[in-house]
Amino acid sequence: MPKLPRTSGAAIVKALERLGFVKLRQSGSHVILRRGPKGCVVPMHGEVKVGTLAGILRQADVSTEEFVDVL
C-alpha cells in the first residue's frame, strides 16, 4: 500500500473528479463532492494532513492505490 502524500485541497478535488466525482457545491472553504450514493467533503487548504486525506478517502470509498494513481 503506497503512503499518502501531503497535498493541497485543490489537487485532491481534481483527483477525485478524475475518479468520477462531481462537485456539488462549496460552503466556505469546504467542497462537497458526490459519486452515486457516496460523497465526501474536502477542505480547500494549502496542505491537507495525511490523516484528513485518509478520512476523505474512507468517506468516498476510494482505495489509497486508486487515489495515488490518478494524483
Biopython code that builds the backbone (N, CA, C, O; Angstrom):
import numpy as np
from Bio.PDB.StructureBuilder import StructureBuilder

atoms = [
    (1, "MET", "N", (0.849, -1.168, 0.000)),
    (1, "MET", "CA", (0.000, 0.000, 0.000)),
    (1, "MET", "C", (0.901, 1.239, 0.000)),
    (1, "MET", "O", (1.751, 1.383, 0.879)),
    (2, "PRO", "N", (0.724, 2.130, -0.975)),
    (2, "PRO", "CA", (1.555, 3.337, -1.001)),
    (2, "PRO", "C", (1.167, 4.305, 0.113)),
    (2, "PRO", "O", (0.024, 4.337, 0.567)),
    (3, "LYS", "N", (2.152, 5.090, 0.539)),
    (3, "LYS", "CA", (1.872, 6.097, 1.557)),
    (3, "LYS", "C", (1.101, 7.242, 0.917)),
    (3, "LYS", "O", (1.274, 7.550, -0.262)),
    (4, "LEU", "N", (0.259, 7.855, 1.711)),
    (4, "LEU", "CA", (-0.500, 9.002, 1.230)),
    (4, "LEU", "C", (0.390, 10.239, 1.225)),
    (4, "LEU", "O", (1.107, 10.482, 2.196)),
    (5, "PRO", "N", (0.359, 11.020, 0.159)),
    (5, "PRO", "CA", (1.177, 12.228, 0.109)),
    (5, "PRO", "C", (0.476, 13.391, 0.801)),
    (5, "PRO", "O", (-0.747, 13.396, 0.943)),
    (6, "ARG", "N", (1.255, 14.366, 1.225)),
    (6, "ARG", "CA", (0.678, 15.620, 1.712)),
    (6, "ARG", "C", (0.415, 16.456, 0.473)),
    (6, "ARG", "O", (1.338, 16.759, -0.283)),
    (7, "THR", "N", (-0.827, 16.826, 0.262)),
    (7, "THR", "CA", (-1.209, 17.533, -0.951)),
    (7, "THR", "C", (-2.243, 18.601, -0.629)),
    (7, "THR", "O", (-2.776, 18.651, 0.480)),
    (8, "SER", "N", (-2.517, 19.443, -1.596)),
    (8, "SER", "CA", (-3.468, 20.540, -1.372)),
    (8, "SER", "C", (-4.906, 20.061, -1.589)),
    (8, "SER", "O", (-5.144, 19.017, -2.196)),
    (9, "GLY", "N", (-5.838, 20.833, -1.089)),
    (9, "GLY", "CA", (-7.251, 20.518, -1.278)),
    (9, "GLY", "C", (-7.644, 20.558, -2.738)),
    (9, "GLY", "O", (-8.449, 19.738, -3.180)),
    (10, "ALA", "N", (-7.090, 21.500, -3.505)),
    (10, "ALA", "CA", (-7.404, 21.611, -4.931)),
    (10, "ALA", "C", (-6.942, 20.375, -5.691)),
    (10, "ALA", "O", (-7.645, 19.900, -6.583)),
    (11, "ALA", "N", (-5.755, 19.843, -5.345)),
    (11, "ALA", "CA", (-5.249, 18.638, -6.010)),
    (11, "ALA", "C", (-6.113, 17.428, -5.671)),
    (11, "ALA", "O", (-6.324, 16.558, -6.516)),
    (12, "ILE", "N", (-6.610, 17.370, -4.443)),
    (12, "ILE", "CA", (-7.487, 16.264, -4.040)),
    (12, "ILE", "C", (-8.787, 16.324, -4.827)),
    (12, "ILE", "O", (-9.266, 15.295, -5.305)),
    (13, "VAL", "N", (-9.368, 17.520, -4.970)),
    (13, "VAL", "CA", (-10.610, 17.674, -5.728)),
    (13, "VAL", "C", (-10.404, 17.246, -7.180)),
    (13, "VAL", "O", (-11.243, 16.539, -7.737)),
    (14, "LYS", "N", (-9.303, 17.663, -7.797)),
    (14, "LYS", "CA", (-9.023, 17.291, -9.189)),
    (14, "LYS", "C", (-8.889, 15.776, -9.338)),
    (14, "LYS", "O", (-9.414, 15.195, -10.288)),
    (15, "ALA", "N", (-8.191, 15.143, -8.406)),
    (15, "ALA", "CA", (-8.011, 13.694, -8.470)),
    (15, "ALA", "C", (-9.346, 12.971, -8.311)),
    (15, "ALA", "O", (-9.613, 12.001, -9.021)),
    (16, "LEU", "N", (-10.186, 13.436, -7.388)),
    (16, "LEU", "CA", (-11.487, 12.792, -7.192)),
    (16, "LEU", "C", (-12.402, 13.021, -8.396)),
    (16, "LEU", "O", (-13.207, 12.153, -8.733)),
    (17, "GLU", "N", (-12.286, 14.178, -9.046)),
    (17, "GLU", "CA", (-13.073, 14.419, -10.259)),
    (17, "GLU", "C", (-12.645, 13.466, -11.370)),
    (17, "GLU", "O", (-13.480, 13.023, -12.158)),
    (18, "ARG", "N", (-11.341, 13.143, -11.442)),
    (18, "ARG", "CA", (-10.864, 12.154, -12.426)),
    (18, "ARG", "C", (-11.435, 10.768, -12.146)),
    (18, "ARG", "O", (-11.561, 9.947, -13.055)),
    (19, "LEU", "N", (-11.782, 10.510, -10.884)),
    (19, "LEU", "CA", (-12.362, 9.222, -10.499)),
    (19, "LEU", "C", (-13.884, 9.200, -10.645)),
    (19, "LEU", "O", (-14.525, 8.210, -10.291)),
    (20, "GLY", "N", (-14.466, 10.283, -11.162)),
    (20, "GLY", "CA", (-15.896, 10.294, -11.425)),
    (20, "GLY", "C", (-16.730, 11.092, -10.448)),
    (20, "GLY", "O", (-17.954, 11.113, -10.572)),
    (21, "PHE", "N", (-16.113, 11.751, -9.478)),
    (21, "PHE", "CA", (-16.869, 12.569, -8.536)),
    (21, "PHE", "C", (-17.254, 13.885, -9.184)),
    (21, "PHE", "O", (-16.543, 14.392, -10.052)),
    (22, "VAL", "N", (-18.384, 14.435, -8.759)),
    (22, "VAL", "CA", (-18.896, 15.697, -9.286)),
    (22, "VAL", "C", (-18.964, 16.691, -8.131)),
    (22, "VAL", "O", (-19.424, 16.358, -7.039)),
    (23, "LYS", "N", (-18.504, 17.910, -8.382)),
    (23, "LYS", "CA", (-18.550, 18.966, -7.367)),
    (23, "LYS", "C", (-19.984, 19.475, -7.267)),
    (23, "LYS", "O", (-20.519, 20.034, -8.224)),
    (24, "LEU", "N", (-20.607, 19.279, -6.097)),
    (24, "LEU", "CA", (-21.985, 19.722, -5.891)),
    (24, "LEU", "C", (-22.041, 21.190, -5.502)),
    (24, "LEU", "O", (-22.773, 21.979, -6.099)),
    (25, "ARG", "N", (-21.249, 21.546, -4.483)),
    (25, "ARG", "CA", (-21.280, 22.921, -4.006)),
    (25, "ARG", "C", (-20.047, 23.171, -3.151)),
    (25, "ARG", "O", (-19.296, 22.253, -2.821)),
    (26, "GLN", "N", (-19.861, 24.430, -2.804)),
    (26, "GLN", "CA", (-18.790, 24.812, -1.898)),
    (26, "GLN", "C", (-19.384, 25.662, -0.796)),
    (26, "GLN", "O", (-20.094, 26.633, -1.057)),
    (27, "SER", "N", (-19.090, 25.293, 0.427)),
    (27, "SER", "CA", (-19.571, 26.033, 1.581)),
    (27, "SER", "C", (-18.347, 26.549, 2.335)),
    (27, "SER", "O", (-17.705, 25.800, 3.072)),
    (28, "GLY", "N", (-18.033, 27.806, 2.152)),
    (28, "GLY", "CA", (-16.836, 28.364, 2.770)),
    (28, "GLY", "C", (-15.590, 27.764, 2.148)),
    (28, "GLY", "O", (-15.388, 27.865, 0.937)),
    (29, "SER", "N", (-14.749, 27.139, 2.969)),
    (29, "SER", "CA", (-13.517, 26.544, 2.451)),
    (29, "SER", "C", (-13.640, 25.034, 2.275)),
    (29, "SER", "O", (-12.625, 24.341, 2.200)),
    (30, "HIS", "N", (-14.859, 24.515, 2.208)),
    (30, "HIS", "CA", (-15.076, 23.081, 2.046)),
    (30, "HIS", "C", (-15.886, 22.804, 0.780)),
    (30, "HIS", "O", (-16.914, 23.435, 0.534)),
    (31, "VAL", "N", (-15.400, 21.837, -0.025)),
    (31, "VAL", "CA", (-16.070, 21.443, -1.259)),
    (31, "VAL", "C", (-16.765, 20.113, -1.018)),
    (31, "VAL", "O", (-16.171, 19.199, -0.447)),
    (32, "ILE", "N", (-18.013, 19.996, -1.444)),
    (32, "ILE", "CA", (-18.787, 18.769, -1.309)),
    (32, "ILE", "C", (-18.830, 18.082, -2.663)),
    (32, "ILE", "O", (-19.273, 18.665, -3.652)),
    (33, "LEU", "N", (-18.361, 16.825, -2.700)),
    (33, "LEU", "CA", (-18.316, 16.035, -3.933)),
    (33, "LEU", "C", (-19.200, 14.810, -3.782)),
    (33, "LEU", "O", (-19.412, 14.327, -2.670)),
    (34, "ARG", "N", (-19.718, 14.303, -4.899)),
    (34, "ARG", "CA", (-20.568, 13.114, -4.871)),
    (34, "ARG", "C", (-20.332, 12.264, -6.109)),
    (34, "ARG", "O", (-20.124, 12.783, -7.206)),
    (35, "ARG", "N", (-20.369, 10.935, -5.914)),
    (35, "ARG", "CA", (-20.349, 9.955, -6.997)),
    (35, "ARG", "C", (-21.352, 8.874, -6.606)),
    (35, "ARG", "O", (-21.086, 8.045, -5.735)),
    (36, "GLY", "N", (-22.500, 8.899, -7.260)),
    (36, "GLY", "CA", (-23.559, 7.961, -6.909)),
    (36, "GLY", "C", (-24.006, 8.192, -5.473)),
    (36, "GLY", "O", (-24.276, 9.329, -5.086)),
    (37, "PRO", "N", (-24.089, 7.122, -4.674)),
    (37, "PRO", "CA", (-24.526, 7.296, -3.285)),
    (37, "PRO", "C", (-23.421, 7.772, -2.348)),
    (37, "PRO", "O", (-23.701, 8.172, -1.218)),
    (38, "LYS", "N", (-22.168, 7.734, -2.804)),
    (38, "LYS", "CA", (-21.032, 8.113, -1.963)),
    (38, "LYS", "C", (-20.689, 9.584, -2.133)),
    (38, "LYS", "O", (-20.698, 10.108, -3.247)),
    (39, "GLY", "N", (-20.392, 10.232, -1.044)),
    (39, "GLY", "CA", (-19.996, 11.635, -1.086)),
    (39, "GLY", "C", (-18.876, 11.896, -0.112)),
    (39, "GLY", "O", (-18.591, 11.070, 0.756)),
    (40, "CYS", "N", (-18.234, 13.049, -0.252)),
    (40, "CYS", "CA", (-17.171, 13.416, 0.672)),
    (40, "CYS", "C", (-17.029, 14.931, 0.717)),
    (40, "CYS", "O", (-17.491, 15.643, -0.174)),
    (41, "VAL", "N", (-16.383, 15.402, 1.768)),
    (41, "VAL", "CA", (-16.148, 16.824, 1.968)),
    (41, "VAL", "C", (-14.646, 17.048, 1.983)),
    (41, "VAL", "O", (-13.931, 16.420, 2.764)),
    (42, "VAL", "N", (-14.159, 17.945, 1.118)),
    (42, "VAL", "CA", (-12.726, 18.214, 1.011)),
    (42, "VAL", "C", (-12.451, 19.650, 1.461)),
    (42, "VAL", "O", (-13.033, 20.589, 0.918)),
    (43, "PRO", "N", (-11.563, 19.829, 2.455)),
    (43, "PRO", "CA", (-11.191, 21.188, 2.848)),
    (43, "PRO", "C", (-10.230, 21.779, 1.822)),
    (43, "PRO", "O", (-9.290, 21.107, 1.398)),
    (44, "MET", "N", (-10.453, 23.014, 1.423)),
    (44, "MET", "CA", (-9.610, 23.664, 0.415)),
    (44, "MET", "C", (-8.464, 24.402, 1.100)),
    (44, "MET", "O", (-8.372, 25.628, 1.029)),
    (45, "HIS", "N", (-7.599, 23.648, 1.760)),
    (45, "HIS", "CA", (-6.449, 24.217, 2.444)),
    (45, "HIS", "C", (-5.215, 24.069, 1.569)),
    (45, "HIS", "O", (-5.208, 23.276, 0.628)),
    (46, "GLY", "N", (-4.178, 24.825, 1.875)),
    (46, "GLY", "CA", (-2.937, 24.744, 1.115)),
    (46, "GLY", "C", (-2.307, 23.374, 1.218)),
    (46, "GLY", "O", (-1.785, 22.857, 0.229)),
    (47, "GLU", "N", (-2.345, 22.774, 2.398)),
    (47, "GLU", "CA", (-1.824, 21.430, 2.598)),
    (47, "GLU", "C", (-2.764, 20.677, 3.536)),
    (47, "GLU", "O", (-3.023, 21.117, 4.657)),
    (48, "VAL", "N", (-3.270, 19.543, 3.067)),
    (48, "VAL", "CA", (-4.194, 18.723, 3.855)),
    (48, "VAL", "C", (-3.366, 17.631, 4.537)),
    (48, "VAL", "O", (-2.555, 16.968, 3.891)),
    (49, "LYS", "N", (-3.568, 17.450, 5.823)),
    (49, "LYS", "CA", (-2.817, 16.446, 6.574)),
    (49, "LYS", "C", (-3.167, 15.041, 6.089)),
    (49, "LYS", "O", (-4.245, 14.802, 5.546)),
    (50, "VAL", "N", (-2.232, 14.125, 6.298)),
    (50, "VAL", "CA", (-2.381, 12.750, 5.818)),
    (50, "VAL", "C", (-3.586, 12.067, 6.464)),
    (50, "VAL", "O", (-4.313, 11.338, 5.790)),
    (51, "GLY", "N", (-3.805, 12.292, 7.750)),
    (51, "GLY", "CA", (-4.943, 11.684, 8.440)),
    (51, "GLY", "C", (-6.266, 12.192, 7.901)),
    (51, "GLY", "O", (-7.228, 11.434, 7.782)),
    (52, "THR", "N", (-6.315, 13.475, 7.577)),
    (52, "THR", "CA", (-7.527, 14.059, 6.998)),
    (52, "THR", "C", (-7.783, 13.466, 5.625)),
    (52, "THR", "O", (-8.923, 13.147, 5.288)),
    (53, "LEU", "N", (-6.724, 13.315, 4.824)),
    (53, "LEU", "CA", (-6.856, 12.721, 3.493)),
    (53, "LEU", "C", (-7.343, 11.278, 3.590)),
    (53, "LEU", "O", (-8.171, 10.846, 2.788)),
    (54, "ALA", "N", (-6.835, 10.538, 4.562)),
    (54, "ALA", "CA", (-7.284, 9.153, 4.758)),
    (54, "ALA", "C", (-8.776, 9.120, 5.080)),
    (54, "ALA", "O", (-9.495, 8.246, 4.596)),
    (55, "GLY", "N", (-9.244, 10.060, 5.890)),
    (55, "GLY", "CA", (-10.671, 10.136, 6.215)),
    (55, "GLY", "C", (-11.512, 10.485, 5.010)),
    (55, "GLY", "O", (-12.611, 9.954, 4.844)),
    (56, "ILE", "N", (-11.009, 11.379, 4.157)),
    (56, "ILE", "CA", (-11.723, 11.752, 2.932)),
    (56, "ILE", "C", (-11.867, 10.538, 2.028)),
    (56, "ILE", "O", (-12.942, 10.287, 1.484)),
    (57, "LEU", "N", (-10.785, 9.786, 1.869)),
    (57, "LEU", "CA", (-10.829, 8.594, 1.007)),
    (57, "LEU", "C", (-11.751, 7.529, 1.580)),
    (57, "LEU", "O", (-12.412, 6.811, 0.830)),
    (58, "ARG", "N", (-11.800, 7.422, 2.900)),
    (58, "ARG", "CA", (-12.710, 6.465, 3.540)),
    (58, "ARG", "C", (-14.161, 6.870, 3.292)),
    (58, "ARG", "O", (-15.002, 6.020, 2.999)),
    (59, "GLN", "N", (-14.458, 8.173, 3.409)),
    (59, "GLN", "CA", (-15.803, 8.690, 3.117)),
    (59, "GLN", "C", (-16.192, 8.389, 1.677)),
    (59, "GLN", "O", (-17.317, 7.976, 1.398)),
    (60, "ALA", "N", (-15.243, 8.600, 0.765)),
    (60, "ALA", "CA", (-15.507, 8.468, -0.669)),
    (60, "ALA", "C", (-15.470, 7.017, -1.135)),
    (60, "ALA", "O", (-15.847, 6.725, -2.269)),
    (61, "ASP", "N", (-15.019, 6.100, -0.274)),
    (61, "ASP", "CA", (-14.882, 4.694, -0.627)),
    (61, "ASP", "C", (-13.905, 4.522, -1.803)),
    (61, "ASP", "O", (-14.191, 3.812, -2.767)),
    (62, "VAL", "N", (-12.749, 5.188, -1.698)),
    (62, "VAL", "CA", (-11.696, 5.128, -2.713)),
    (62, "VAL", "C", (-10.456, 4.557, -2.038)),
    (62, "VAL", "O", (-10.099, 4.980, -0.939)),
    (63, "SER", "N", (-9.794, 3.594, -2.690)),
    (63, "SER", "CA", (-8.592, 2.998, -2.113)),
    (63, "SER", "C", (-7.406, 3.942, -2.276)),
    (63, "SER", "O", (-7.406, 4.823, -3.136)),
    (64, "THR", "N", (-6.406, 3.742, -1.440)),
    (64, "THR", "CA", (-5.194, 4.554, -1.496)),
    (64, "THR", "C", (-4.499, 4.405, -2.841)),
    (64, "THR", "O", (-4.059, 5.394, -3.429)),
    (65, "GLU", "N", (-4.397, 3.163, -3.335)),
    (65, "GLU", "CA", (-3.735, 2.906, -4.612)),
    (65, "GLU", "C", (-4.450, 3.624, -5.749)),
    (65, "GLU", "O", (-3.817, 4.239, -6.607)),
    (66, "GLU", "N", (-5.767, 3.537, -5.745)),
    (66, "GLU", "CA", (-6.569, 4.177, -6.785)),
    (66, "GLU", "C", (-6.369, 5.693, -6.771)),
    (66, "GLU", "O", (-6.266, 6.317, -7.827)),
    (67, "PHE", "N", (-6.313, 6.280, -5.580)),
    (67, "PHE", "CA", (-6.132, 7.727, -5.458)),
    (67, "PHE", "C", (-4.757, 8.154, -5.920)),
    (67, "PHE", "O", (-4.629, 9.120, -6.672)),
    (68, "VAL", "N", (-3.716, 7.445, -5.479)),
    (68, "VAL", "CA", (-2.343, 7.816, -5.839)),
    (68, "VAL", "C", (-2.119, 7.674, -7.336)),
    (68, "VAL", "O", (-1.363, 8.453, -7.918)),
    (69, "ASP", "N", (-2.761, 6.691, -7.978)),
    (69, "ASP", "CA", (-2.620, 6.511, -9.434)),
    (69, "ASP", "C", (-3.142, 7.707, -10.215)),
    (69, "ASP", "O", (-2.531, 8.095, -11.210)),
    (70, "VAL", "N", (-4.250, 8.302, -9.796)),
    (70, "VAL", "CA", (-4.822, 9.435, -10.537)),
    (70, "VAL", "C", (-4.267, 10.782, -10.091)),
    (70, "VAL", "O", (-4.472, 11.799, -10.753)),
    (71, "LEU", "N", (-3.561, 10.778, -8.957)),
    (71, "LEU", "CA", (-2.991, 12.032, -8.463)),
    (71, "LEU", "C", (-1.838, 12.435, -9.354)),
    (71, "LEU", "O", (-1.209, 13.466, -9.120)),
]
sb = StructureBuilder()
sb.init_structure("model")
sb.init_model(0)
sb.init_chain("A")
sb.init_seg("    ")
for serial, (resi, resn, name, xyz) in enumerate(atoms, 1):
    if name == "N":
        sb.init_residue(resn, " ", resi, " ")
    sb.init_atom(name, np.array(xyz, "f"), 0.0, 1.0, " ", f" {name:<3s}", serial, name[0])
structure = sb.get_structure()
